[in-house]
């Protein structure tokens, strides 16, 4: 890890949707919830840190000394210290480093090279205690993270590998739309093993599902990190076939 002073002209960025104000809706697109003044204030306590690809940023059980705000790059968050269960993938504008009783509750690893703002917890607590609006904006982000966790739970509950992968691809595309990015192709920065650990199937099952979707003309891969949805209707049917209703029954799509 390398560290350098933050750029005080910009500062940390939190991308989210206000969960309570309907006028902020914009086709599901995330927006900057911090004002320029709030970003500048946070920059005074932040430093910029860089992590190499596959570097462990922190481990579950370590003392939580800082919160991190991703500038660019992608990280994966493991549930506790279990390194075979990915709970989340986080991108630019996301936060990680929340703790329980001063201890990191998860293990976080860089999937790609990552640049992030590091905000010391003691200094951040001081800011939040004096600024109710800043605290509110942080809550907005936490609400969004909770929604993503619920979607992940629904994905894992699906029974079939093909429906899990199809749903995962939809989620990645929706995230690109939310961030205002180009969606002619879906960018997949994580490896197949990461995907398997996230959706709850083996690496072999992930590979078979991608091959199956491609052979049926539903997706077309440019390489292992970029693909196009060729038959969106077929993909949506696969997603619908895997949805689980209350009581544990799989939806029929009728």
TABELUR-V550863 format. One record per residue. N is the residue number from 1. RES is the residue in one letter. SS is DSSP state (a for helix, b for strand, c for the rest). PHI is phi in degrees with one decimal (* if undefined). D_LAST is the distance of its C-alpha to the last C-alpha in Angstrom with 2 decimals. Layout:
# TABELUR-V550863
N|RES|SS|PHI|D_LAST / N|RES|SS|PHI|D_LAST
This chain:
# TABELUR-V550863
1|X|c|*|52.18 / 2|X|b|-115.1|54.26 / 3|X|b|-131.8|54.85 / 4|X|b|-149.9|56.17 / 5|X|b|-60.5|56.57 / 6|X|c|-78.6|53.61 / 7|X|c|-82.5|53.62 / 8|X|c|-71.3|54.56 / 9|X|c|-79.6|53.73 / 10|X|c|-118.5|49.98 / 11|X|c|92.1|49.08 / 12|X|c|-52.3|45.89 / 13|X|c|-128.0|42.59 / 14|X|c|-117.5|39.57 / 15|X|b|-99.2|36.38 / 16|X|b|-162.2|33.79 / 17|X|c|-118.8|31.97 / 18|X|c|-63.4|33.48 / 19|X|c|-74.8|30.88 / 20|X|c|-117.0|32.52 / 21|X|c|-105.6|33.79 / 22|X|a|-66.8|31.22 / 23|X|a|-67.2|33.80 / 24|X|a|-86.3|33.69 / 25|X|c|-70.3|30.15 / 26|X|c|-146.1|30.27 / 27|X|c|56.5|26.84 / 28|X|c|76.0|26.63 / 29|X|c|-82.5|29.97 / 30|X|c|-73.9|32.38 / 31|X|b|-139.1|35.87 / 32|X|b|-72.6|39.24 / 33|X|c|-88.5|39.56 / 34|X|c|-90.6|43.23 / 35|X|c|-75.7|46.02 / 36|X|a|-59.4|48.74 / 37|X|a|-66.5|51.08 / 38|X|a|-64.7|48.79 / 39|X|a|-63.9|48.33 / 40|X|a|-65.5|52.11 / 41|X|a|-65.1|52.75 / 42|X|a|-67.3|50.47 / 43|X|a|-63.4|52.16 / 44|X|c|-69.1|55.44 / 45|X|c|-107.9|54.24 / 46|X|b|-100.0|52.14 / 47|X|b|-128.7|53.12 / 48|X|b|-95.8|51.28 / 49|X|b|-122.9|50.52 / 50|X|b|-127.1|49.42 / 51|X|b|-126.1|47.84 / 52|X|c|-76.4|47.76 / 53|X|c|-55.8|44.67 / 54|X|c|72.4|43.67 / 55|X|c|-71.4|46.15 / 56|X|b|-80.3|45.36 / 57|X|b|-81.9|45.71 / 58|X|b|-161.0|45.98 / 59|X|c|-118.1|45.14 / 60|X|c|-54.1|43.66 / 61|X|c|100.0|46.58 / 62|X|c|-76.1|48.85 / 63|X|b|-65.4|50.36 / 64|X|c|-84.6|48.32 / 65|X|c|-103.6|50.82 / 66|X|b|-155.4|48.66 / 67|X|b|-105.2|45.36 / 68|X|b|-119.3|44.26 / 69|X|b|-124.7|42.73 / 70|X|b|-72.1|41.60 / 71|X|b|-87.1|43.34 / 72|X|b|-153.9|41.93 / 73|X|c|107.8|40.45 / 74|X|c|-133.8|37.65 / 75|X|b|-123.5|37.92 / 76|X|b|-118.8|35.85 / 77|X|b|-112.8|35.93 / 78|X|b|-88.6|36.04 / 79|X|c|-72.1|35.18 / 80|X|c|57.6|38.66 / 81|X|c|-103.1|40.93 / 82|X|c|-80.6|38.34 / 83|X|c|-89.5|38.53 / 84|X|c|-126.1|35.54 / 85|X|c|-137.1|32.84 / 86|X|b|-83.3|32.29 / 87|X|b|-90.3|30.99 / 88|X|b|-162.9|31.10 / 89|X|b|-111.8|32.25 / 90|X|b|-122.3|34.39 / 91|X|c|-126.3|35.63 / 92|X|c|-57.5|38.25 / 93|X|c|87.2|38.39 / 94|X|c|-92.7|37.00 / 95|X|b|-115.5|39.05 / 96|X|b|-149.6|39.73 / 97|X|c|118.2|42.38 / 98|X|c|-65.9|41.32 / 99|X|b|-130.6|42.98 / 100|X|b|-128.5|43.39 / 101|X|c|54.3|46.91 / 102|X|c|78.8|48.38 / 103|X|b|-123.8|46.80 / 104|X|b|-62.6|44.15 / 105|X|c|-90.2|41.03 / 106|X|c|-130.7|39.56 / 107|X|b|-104.6|40.91 / 108|X|b|-124.0|40.51 / 109|X|b|-132.0|41.22 / 110|X|b|-77.0|41.53 / 111|X|c|-82.2|39.23 / 112|X|c|-120.7|41.24 / 113|X|c|-55.8|44.60 / 114|X|b|-125.5|44.10 / 115|X|b|-116.6|46.16 / 116|X|b|-147.5|45.70 / 117|X|b|-83.1|47.53 / 118|X|b|-109.1|48.86 / 119|X|b|-114.9|49.40 / 120|X|b|-56.9|51.59 / 121|X|a|-61.7|50.04 / 122|X|a|-64.4|53.30 / 123|X|a|-67.9|53.75 / 124|X|a|-66.5|50.10 / 125|X|a|-59.5|50.33 / 126|X|a|-61.9|53.42 / 127|X|a|-64.7|51.69 / 128|X|a|-64.8|48.70 / 129|X|a|-67.2|51.01 / 130|X|a|-106.6|52.73 / 131|X|c|-135.7|49.83 / 132|X|a|-66.1|47.04 / 133|X|a|-67.6|45.25 / 134|X|a|-62.3|45.20 / 135|X|a|-62.3|43.87 / 136|X|a|-61.4|41.09 / 137|X|a|-64.4|40.11 / 138|X|a|-66.4|39.97 / 139|X|a|-63.9|37.64 / 140|X|a|-56.5|35.32 / 141|X|a|-66.4|35.16 / 142|X|a|-64.7|34.56 / 143|X|a|-63.6|31.59 / 144|X|a|-63.2|30.07 / 145|X|a|-61.2|30.78 / 146|X|a|-64.9|29.04 / 147|X|a|-62.0|25.83 / 148|X|a|-63.7|26.09 / 149|X|a|-64.9|26.71 / 150|X|a|-65.7|23.53 / 151|X|a|-62.8|21.51 / 152|X|a|-63.1|23.50 / 153|X|a|-62.5|22.69 / 154|X|a|-65.1|18.91 / 155|X|a|-63.5|19.65 / 156|X|a|-62.8|21.91 / 157|X|a|-72.2|19.46 / 158|X|c|-65.4|17.09 / 159|X|c|-89.8|17.88 / 160|X|c|-106.4|18.24 / 161|X|a|-59.5|21.05 / 162|X|a|-62.4|19.37 / 163|X|a|-69.9|16.63 / 164|X|a|-63.5|19.58 / 165|X|a|-67.7|21.67 / 166|X|a|-61.9|19.07 / 167|X|a|-65.7|18.50 / 168|X|a|-60.8|22.29 / 169|X|a|-64.2|22.93 / 170|X|a|-61.0|20.73 / 171|X|a|-62.9|22.73 / 172|X|a|-62.3|25.98 / 173|X|a|-65.1|25.20 / 174|X|a|-63.8|24.32 / 175|X|a|-66.6|27.62 / 176|X|a|-64.4|29.50 / 177|X|a|-62.5|28.18 / 178|X|a|-61.3|29.11 / 179|X|c|-87.3|32.57 / 180|X|c|72.8|33.04 / 181|X|c|-94.0|33.42 / 182|X|c|-61.9|32.92 / 183|X|c|-122.9|29.42 / 184|X|c|-65.9|30.11 / 185|X|c|-131.9|30.18 / 186|X|b|-94.3|28.81 / 187|X|b|-89.5|31.77 / 188|X|c|-119.6|31.52 / 189|X|c|-73.8|34.80 / 190|X|c|-88.3|34.11 / 191|X|c|-79.0|34.70 / 192|X|a|-60.9|32.18 / 193|X|a|-65.9|33.62 / 194|X|a|-62.0|32.96 / 195|X|a|-62.3|29.30 / 196|X|a|-59.8|29.04 / 197|X|a|-68.7|30.76 / 198|X|a|-83.2|28.38 / 199|X|a|-91.2|25.00 / 200|X|c|87.5|26.42 / 201|X|c|-136.5|26.86 / 202|X|c|-74.9|30.02 / 203|X|a|-58.3|31.70 / 204|X|a|-63.3|31.23 / 205|X|a|-67.6|27.45 / 206|X|a|-61.8|27.40 / 207|X|a|-62.1|29.52 / 208|X|a|-64.1|27.43 / 209|X|a|-68.1|24.21 / 210|X|a|-61.9|26.07 / 211|X|a|-64.8|27.55 / 212|X|a|-65.1|24.27 / 213|X|a|-63.8|22.68 / 214|X|a|-71.1|25.97 / 215|X|a|-66.6|26.36 / 216|X|c|-88.4|22.97 / 217|X|c|73.8|24.15 / 218|X|c|-88.7|21.71 / 219|X|b|-128.9|24.61 / 220|X|b|-136.4|28.34 / 221|X|b|-90.3|30.85 / 222|X|b|-78.9|34.13 / 223|X|b|-160.5|35.41 / 224|X|c|-70.5|34.34 / 225|X|c|-118.5|34.11 / 226|X|b|-142.2|32.57 / 227|X|b|-149.6|29.57 / 228|X|b|-117.4|27.53 / 229|X|b|-87.7|23.83 / 230|X|c|-91.1|24.05 / 231|X|c|-119.5|20.46 / 232|X|a|-66.9|18.54 / 233|X|a|-61.1|15.32 / 234|X|a|-66.5|15.40 / 235|X|a|-63.6|16.35 / 236|X|a|-65.4|13.48 / 237|X|a|-65.2|10.99 / 238|X|a|-65.0|13.26 / 239|X|a|-61.0|13.32 / 240|X|a|-63.5|9.60 / 241|X|a|-67.2|9.75 / 242|X|a|-97.8|12.68 / 243|X|c|-67.3|11.84 / 244|X|b|-106.5|13.07 / 245|X|c|-81.4|12.22 / 246|X|c|-60.7|15.31 / 247|X|c|94.9|17.06 / 248|X|c|89.7|16.57 / 249|X|c|-84.1|13.34 / 250|X|b|-78.4|11.36 / 251|X|c|-65.5|7.87 / 252|X|c|-92.6|5.44 / 253|X|c|87.4|3.82 / 254|X|c|-81.5|0.00
